[in-house]
Amino acid sequence: MTTTDGPTTPAQSGTPQGEDESTARLWQLAFGSMPAQIIHAAVRLGLPDQLAEGPRTCAELARACGADETALRRLLRGMAGTGIVTPDGGPDRYVLTPMGRPLRSDVPDSLCAMVLLFAGEAMWRSWGDLAETVRTGSNGFERIHGVPYFTYYTQNPDEDAMFNAAMGEDTKAVGPALAQGYDFSWCDTVVDIGGGNGALLSRILEAHPRLKGIVFDRPEVLPQTRKLIADAGLADRCTVVGGDAFEAVVPGGDLYVIKSVLHDWDDDYVLKLLRNCRDVIADDGRILVMEPLMPPRTDDLGPAHGIVTTDMDLLVTTRGRVRTESEFAELFEAAGFRHTMTRKLADHGHLEAQYHSVVEGKPA
């Protein structure tokens, strides 16, 4: 029996180089849920926070997190494989990498809540039944959990708080791009429809000190909103109002901003919301939708492209979708607006901002 040292190369095995690389990529994709769960477990256990001050041993981390040392040792090796930690000289000693830094809860660019939401059980159980969603066209999240997506979070306050924190983290990434990239000089009061914890509007008001604002969202969200607005020192310029935008929209704004809301709903619901905005907006007011746009041609988009991934997530979780610019123009017209402008946001150093555009409308 003949043996060789080292791994077999594509040339030795008779496998073309391109085919070998494609197979390796396929393996990475097929097992992609496992690294996601490694990162999710790390955040749930608070390991990135425990590593904030520098390297620590497995034994130290096990005591701090209340974890089984043997199991934690294996998790730390898995974390090192993802690149979020790296060994640091001594036995079982690890340090957080720059890649792992956003997994800390105490940094401005934290992604903790996003990880807990999108790699959490409620989401991965729904994604796990994707084939049935495609086969039937039914909503996967509702089929698995027995209630619609937003009802589920309303019924589970802890997860609802996590959801709103995750949306706030997303807004931290894209908020500066809107605050700096859109001309607010013409208006006095900005209303953020579905404004969540107020992260987006606070960015706008901080960048434009003469503006006033109104955050409008579900009443159960508003305690978080009031706290964030107060902590930002904006309570004298920002009002927080509770309500259901599908029933009626708060009056009093010049500009109505709707970020990452419409893509969660089907066309009938979108038209309800847009028409409610039209009912209260002055003839010289404007509406500004901020979310990813599907390009007219998608033949050059890879499966990992952020816009496609977002659209797939909406297929699984809601009854919405990522729309094209022309689809928004048609919805605007049906709701009594005319489409006046579409602009891609500058990324300002944030990957997430690359996928967002703003679509502006004025009363017809």
N, C-alpha and C positions, 0 to 999 in steps of 0.2 A: 504493500500500500504506500503510495507516494503522498507526502505531506508538503505543504509550503508554509513559509512564515508570512504573517500579515494577512490582511483582507484580500479577497479576490477582487481584481479590478474589472471594469466593464470589458476591457480588451481580452483579459484572460477568460472571462465567462462567455464571451461571444455576444454580450448585450451591448447594443449601441449606446454611446454616451448619453444622448438625448433621452433615450428610453429609460436608462438607469436613473437619471435625474427626475424624470416624470414620475417614476414609481416611488422614489423617495418622497417627492412632494405629495403623492397620493397617500402614502403612509402617514405623513404629518397631518393631513386633513382628516383622515379617517379616525385618528386618535386625538383629534384636537380638543375633544371635551375633557380629556384627562388633565392637560395643563391648566385649563380653565378652572377645574375643580381644585387643583393644587393651590392656585392663587386664591380662590374663594375661601378655602380652609385656612390659609395663612391669614387672611383678613379677619375671618370670624374669630380666630384664636388671638388676634391682636399682635401677631409676631412682628410686623413691620414697626409698630409703635414701640415694642420692647427693644428693637434694634436701633431706635432713633439716636441714642447717645453713643453708639459704637458697637464693636464686636462683642458677642456673648457666646457662651458655650451652650451646648444642647441641655446640659443639666440645669444651668441657670434659667434658660427659657422654659423648660418643663416646670420648674417651681413657680416661675412668674405667671405662667398661663394655666397652671393646674392640669397639665397634660401628661400622658404616659410617656416616659423618656424614650423607651424603645421605639414606639410608634412615631414620636416626634423626630427622632433621628432620621427615620426613613422619609418623613415629610420634608425635612430640611434638605436632604439630598435631592428630592424632587424639586424643591424650590430653586436649588442651585441649577438644576437642569433647565429651568425656565429662564434663568438669568436675573431673577429678582434678588437673590443673595449669592454670595460667593464665599468659599472657605477662606479663613483668615489665619493661616499658619498653624496654630495649635490644634490639638485633637478636638474634633466636634465643635469647632469654633467658627462662627459665621458672621459676616458683615452685610448690611444692606447695600445694594448697588444703586447707582443713579436711576436705573430703570425701575427699581423697587420703591423709590422714594415717594411717588404719588400714592402708594398704598398705605402711607401713614395718614392718620386721621387729623393731624395737627398742622398740615401744610396747606398753603393757599390753593395749590393745584391738585388737591386730594381727589382720588377716584374711588375711594372706599365704598361709597354708597352705590356707585355704578356697578362695581364688581359684585356687591351683595345682591343687587337687583337682578342683573342680567345673567349671573351664574348661579342664582339662587334656585331653590327647589320649584317654586311656582312657575318659573320660566322654563327650566330645562325639562320638566315633565311635559309641558305643552309642546316644546320643540321635539321631544321624543316621539310624538305622534304626528309628525309632519306629513308622512305618507298618507295617512287617513284624511288629513286636512286637504291635501291636494286631490285625493280620490273623490271626496264628497263635496268639497267647496265649503264645508261647515267651519265654524270658528273653533280652532283647536283649544284655545285657553278655556272657552266656555264649556266645551265638551268635556275637558278633563276636570275642571274645578266646579262645574255646575252653575256658575254665575258669570256674567260678563266681566271683562277685565277690570274696569273701573269700580264696579260693584264689589268685586273681590277685595280691592284695596280699601274701599270705604268700610267694609265689614271687618277688616283686620288693621286696627289703628297702628300697631307697631310697624307693620309692613307698609302702611300708607305713609308714615313718617319717613321710612327709608326711601320710598318711591319719590316723595317730594324732595328729599335730600339729593337723590340721584339727578333729578331734573335741575336742581340748583347747581350741581357740579357741571352739568352740561352747559348751563347758562354762563357759568364762570368762564368757560372756554370761548363761547361765541359772543357773549355780551359786549366785551370791549370792541369787537369788530363792528357791531351795530352802532354803539355809542359814538365811535369815531368815524364811521364810514357813511352815515346817513345825515342829511341836512335837516336839523331840527329847528333852524332859525325862524321858520315861518309860524311855528305853533307855540302855545302857552301851556297846554295841559295834555299829557300823554296818559292814555288808559291802556293798561296791560290786561287783556282778556285771557283768563286762565293763567294768571301771573304767578301762581304757586307761592313760593316763599318770598317773592319779591326781589329775587336776585337780579333779574334782567332790568327791571325798572330802577333799582338802586344804582346800577351801573350807568344808566342813562342820566339820572338826576345828578349823580356825582360828576359826570363829565360836562353837564350843562346846568350850572347853578341857578339860572333864572327860571327853569322849568318847574312845573308842578306835576304831580302824578296821582293816579288812582290804580291800585291793584284790585282786580275783580276776579274772585274765584269762589269755590265751594266754601261754605262757612266752616267746615271742620278743618280746613287748611290754615285758616287765618291766624290762629295763635302763633304759629311759626312765622307767618308773614309779619305780624306786628313786632315780634321780637327782632327780626332781622332789620326791619326799617328803623326801629328805635336804636339798635346797636350801631347802625350806620349814621346816626345823627340826622335822619331825614324825616322824622315824624312831623315836623312843621310844614313840610312840603308835599307829603304823601299821605293820601287817605286810603284806607283798606275797607273794601265793601264786599259783602258776601251775597251770593246769588247763583242762579242757574242761567248760563248764557244762552241755553236753548229755549228758555222761557222769555227772558228779557235781558237787555244789556244796560248797564248803568249809564246814564247820560252825563254830559258835562265835559267831554273830551274834544280836542281838536284832531288828535291823531289816535287811532285805535290800533294797537299792536297785538298780533296774534302769533305767538311763537310756538311751534311744535305742538299744535293742537289739532288743526284741520286734518292732518294726515292720519289721525286716529279714528276718523269717522267716514261714513259713506256719504255720497253726494247729497242725499236728502237732509242729513243732519248738518252738513256744511252749509247748505242753503239756508236752513233755519237760522244758524248763527250769523251768517253774513247779512241776512235780511233784518235781523234784530239790530245789528250795527247800523244798517242803513236807516232804520226807524229813528235813531237818536243822533245821528251825525249831521252836522250842519252842511250846507251846500258847498262851503269852502273847506270842509274837513277832508281827511284822508284815512285810508285803511292800509295797514302794512302787514303782510303775511311773511313770516320768517320760518323757513324750513327747507329741507333738501328738495331739489327738483330733479325729476327723472329727465335725462336728455331725450330729445326726439329719436335719436338713434342710439341703441344700446349694444350694437354688435361688437364694439370695442371695449366693453366693460368686462373685467374679470369677475369671477365669482366672489372674490373677497372685497370688491369695491364697496366702500361704505354706503353708498346710496342703495345698491342692490341688497346689501345685508339689512339695511333699515327697512326696505320694502318687504323682505322675507319675514322680518320680525313682526311687521304689521299684519301680514297674512296670518301668522300664527296667533297673535294676541288680540287683535282688534278687527273691526270691519272696515278699516281704512286702507290707504295705500299711499305711496309716494306719487304725486301727480306731476304732469308736465306743465310748462308755462302756458301752453294753449288751453289745457284743461282748466287752469285757474282763470284765464281770461274768460272762458265760457261761463264759469260759475259766478265770476264778478258781474258779468252782463245780466245773468238771470236774477241776481240779487239787487240790481239797480246801481251798479258801479261800472266804471269803464277802466280797463287796465291801462295804466300810464307808464309803468316802468318796471323792469326786472334787472336786478344787479347781483352779481356774485360778490359775496363778502370776501374781503381780504382776510388772510388767516391769522395775522398778528401773532405768529408763532404757535398757534394752536391747530393741531390736525383736524379737530372736530369742525372748526370754522370753515375748512375747505369744502365741506359738503353742504353748507347752508347758502341760500340765496334769499333776497328780499323781493317781494312782489307787491307793488304799490297800486292802489286803486283810488279813484276819486268818484264822488257821486255823479251819476249820469244825468 
